[in-house]
Amino acid sequence: DAGVTQSPTHLIKTRGQQVTLRCSPKSGHDTVSWYQQALGQGPQFIFQYYEEEERQRGNFPDRFSGHQFPNYSSELNVNALLLGDSALYLCASSKVRTGIQNQPQHFGDGTRLSIL
Amino acid sequence: AQSVSQHNHHVILSEAASLELGCNYSYGGTVNLFWYVQYPGQHLQLLLKYFSGDPLVKGIKGFEAEFIKSKFSFNLRKPSVQWSDTAEYFCAVIAMNTGFQKLVFGTGTRLLVSP
């Protein structure tokens, strides 16, 4: 049973460029969340997708956008990259079940993004 | 806004020592609580979770955590650590009135267990 897979594993970009990160959720999961983990910090929630819509958003600017596809996979797009965007970007998936409390999120290995 | 505080950023123990990692959260309503572990070179893995019921929860690899509502705490414990427990540990909370599953993480505690 495949877990959460993310691509690419590493990426180097320069300031002002745009980047797209990809995530395939664990089999059977329908909800995808994205997190940014800066060095020495805990993951920070970016946004969450369910039924192809952004359902919740953290304190990130509009330069951060996303998409969820009918097969539940997701993309994270970041425009006009800044040096401060250098971080590990984590994707997490879970299954929403009516009447049952939050199901634990399963994390991928992350994409390490470096901005030069 | 919810926040999570982990008091120890770095902990160094010898094998067989007992472990307790502190975690406090700030949110007055109902919460779901989690501890995640990240072993070197691996992804975040769920160690244990609290949703409701018995405030003492047991997780994998001999870890347990106790939810004390009056103290807004969810400390992680293990009676006897092993070298293989060397990892980074994250406490996280979901506030139950916020709709979907927004995890708020602490800054993490790096545990080094010397053989």
Interface residues (C-beta under 8 A of the other chain):
Chain A: G3 V4 T31 S33 Y35 G40 Q41 G42 P43 Q44 F45 Q48 Y50 R55 Q56 G58 L90 A92 S94 V96 Q101 N102 Q103 P104 Q105 H106 F107 G108 D109 G110
Chain B: V4 Q6 N32 F34 Y36 Q42 H43 L44 Q45 L46 K49 F51 S52 F90 A92 I94 M96 T98 G99 F100 Q101 K102 L103 V104 F105 G106 T107 G108
